[in-house]
Amino acid sequence: MGKVGTGWSRTVSSQIRKQLDTVVSPKSKLTRPIRKPKATWVEPKFYADVEYRSITSEGLLRASSFRGLSKR
Protein backbone atom coordinates (compact mmCIF):
# COMPACT_ATOMS: atom_id res chain seq x y z
CA MET A 1 0.00 0.00 0.00
CA GLY A 2 2.98 2.28 -0.41
CA LYS A 3 6.04 3.39 1.47
CA VAL A 4 6.44 4.92 4.89
CA GLY A 5 8.95 7.75 4.73
CA THR A 6 8.90 9.02 8.29
CA GLY A 7 8.71 7.80 11.88
CA TRP A 8 12.06 6.14 12.36
CA SER A 9 15.65 6.98 13.07
CA ARG A 10 18.96 5.20 12.61
CA THR A 11 18.54 3.77 16.09
CA VAL A 12 15.09 2.36 15.29
CA SER A 13 16.36 1.06 11.94
CA SER A 14 19.20 -0.76 13.72
CA GLN A 15 16.76 -2.27 16.25
CA ILE A 16 14.48 -3.49 13.44
CA ARG A 17 17.40 -5.03 11.59
CA LYS A 18 18.44 -6.96 14.71
CA GLN A 19 14.90 -8.31 15.09
CA LEU A 20 14.65 -9.28 11.41
CA ASP A 21 18.06 -10.99 11.49
CA THR A 22 16.48 -13.58 13.82
CA VAL A 23 13.93 -14.67 11.17
CA VAL A 24 15.96 -14.73 7.93
CA SER A 25 14.57 -17.16 5.34
CA PRO A 26 16.48 -18.80 2.45
CA LYS A 27 13.74 -17.82 -0.01
CA SER A 28 10.76 -15.51 -0.45
CA LYS A 29 7.38 -16.35 1.09
CA LEU A 30 5.53 -14.14 -1.42
CA THR A 31 2.92 -15.71 -3.68
CA ARG A 32 4.15 -13.75 -6.72
CA PRO A 33 7.87 -13.88 -7.51
CA ILE A 34 9.84 -10.65 -7.29
CA ARG A 35 13.31 -10.33 -8.81
CA LYS A 36 15.51 -8.83 -6.12
CA PRO A 37 18.90 -10.57 -6.35
CA LYS A 38 20.35 -8.78 -3.28
CA ALA A 39 17.22 -9.06 -1.13
CA THR A 40 17.30 -10.64 2.32
CA TRP A 41 14.05 -12.53 2.82
CA VAL A 42 12.54 -13.01 6.27
CA GLU A 43 9.77 -15.13 7.76
CA PRO A 44 6.56 -13.06 8.16
CA LYS A 45 6.67 -12.81 11.96
CA PHE A 46 6.17 -9.07 12.51
CA TYR A 47 3.57 -6.40 11.86
CA ALA A 48 4.55 -2.83 11.06
CA ASP A 49 2.34 -0.41 12.97
CA VAL A 50 1.69 2.47 10.56
CA GLU A 51 -0.45 5.55 11.10
CA TYR A 52 -1.92 7.25 8.04
CA ARG A 53 -4.40 10.02 7.16
CA SER A 54 -6.27 8.35 4.31
CA ILE A 55 -6.01 6.04 1.32
CA THR A 56 -5.67 7.53 -2.16
CA SER A 57 -7.86 6.56 -5.12
CA GLU A 58 -4.91 4.38 -6.26
CA GLY A 59 -5.04 2.43 -2.99
CA LEU A 60 -1.88 3.97 -1.49
CA LEU A 61 -1.45 5.32 2.04
CA ARG A 62 -1.46 9.09 2.38
CA ALA A 63 0.71 10.84 5.02
CA SER A 64 1.95 7.56 6.50
CA SER A 65 4.22 7.34 9.54
CA PHE A 66 5.94 4.31 11.09
CA ARG A 67 4.96 3.74 14.74
CA GLY A 68 6.70 0.49 15.58
CA LEU A 69 7.12 -3.21 14.95
CA SER A 70 5.13 -5.86 16.77
CA LYS A 71 5.43 -9.64 16.74
CA ARG A 72 2.59 -11.87 15.53
Summary of the structure (lengths in Angstrom):
residues: 72
radius of gyration: 13.8
end to end distance: 19.7
largest distance: 36.8
contacts: 134
relative contact order: 0.28
helix: 17%
strand: 29%
